[in-house]
Amino acid sequence: MPLALLAALVIVGSLFIGRRLIFGQVALIPSPKTPATVGKFVAPPLTSQQIDDLRHLSTHMKDRQLAYLTVSKMPLDQEIGQIMMVEYQQDGYSPTLDTMIHILHAGGVIMYQRQINTLAQTKRDTAHMQQRADFPLLISVDEEGWNVHRLTNVYPPRLSARDIHNSKSVTVATHEGTKVAHDLLSLGINTNFAPDVDVSTDDGYIGYDQRSFGPTADDVITYAGAYTRAMQSGGVIASMKHFPGLGSAPKSTDPHAVFVTVKQTKEQLYHTDLAPFQHFVHSNDKMEQPGIIMSTDELVPSIDPTYIAELSPTFMTKILRQEMGYDGVAITDALTMLGVQVNGKHIGLPQAGVMALKAGNDLLLGSGSPESLQAMVNGIKAALKDGTLSKSRLDEAATRVLALKMERNLLPAVAPENA
């Protein structure tokens, strides 16, 4: 029997029975008043295959469908919160962070070196974050290696992407991916904003800082691929960056501080910069596919002369979604960066958040206080009210975020109450 029909029968059957439908358990028992003819998939015994299907472990079912069902039951504030990845300025867990997580429903938190001081302190803080959240959080860092090393107070330095490339060893790349997964999970961190899959020479901004796995797309695919497989097999979500590729940005530029323009032709961009993203999105190895793709704030006039990539529907929807076929979570880089500009002017978080969401991003990174987070929430509400942003776009984004949490076993894959 086709799985879609099986799922429909189970859901309909559960409604007749008047019981909550729970995936991940094997207790679907009809009420005494329910005739035995309701359906063979309602009353036990179930075959092992039917149990596996009901748990939706072996097919696409289902995380996405359950996530959408959960989103449909959410109050608006909670749904908007789930698409927010927040940061905080304090050295440890604080009332400010608690407000963003517990009151404003943030769906994720990014941590920096100043907040990762000891193993015990970090484990305590991340556990507290999860305890205070409505839904399990994506807790993230930028742990790339060498000087992008947020765990320096707890773990020794690790190899840079350039070191891995120069080793010419897939075994080295695999070892580094395995080790970073172990180290992050030991701290309660489940998401890494790595690897960089930017194709860059030493003359480029990314390559100069030793953050690129090589000067060719094949190099990046080989070594970043092995690193990603190992890290995700170890239980940490990989966020590949910086879409559509920062590799050709001059080394004197940094989108944190300046407006970045990339002069690649359309042909160069597709042949070089986009090639690793294209490969990983369509990889036959699930552990090599990106859990998240991070967009960046660079202007690529050959593709979109008006909007930086992370605010560009051309990049985030037409190229990433429609041409590449990527249907996973896309996250912005920090929307507070000075490179976030429109028509030569830096824009604030509320406007940037709406534009990024409308362009096709699902997670918005940048809020660092309850006030800035509330301003972003209010901006999205206003855009929904005046029609600038569609509710379906918000639903799609929140659904992708929750589906990722279910897929990576952060969030139990169960139907919501009163489904």
Summary of the structure (lengths in Angstrom):
residues: 419
radius of gyration: 22.0
end to end distance: 24.1
largest distance: 74.3
contacts: 1491
relative contact order: 0.12
helix: 45%
strand: 11%
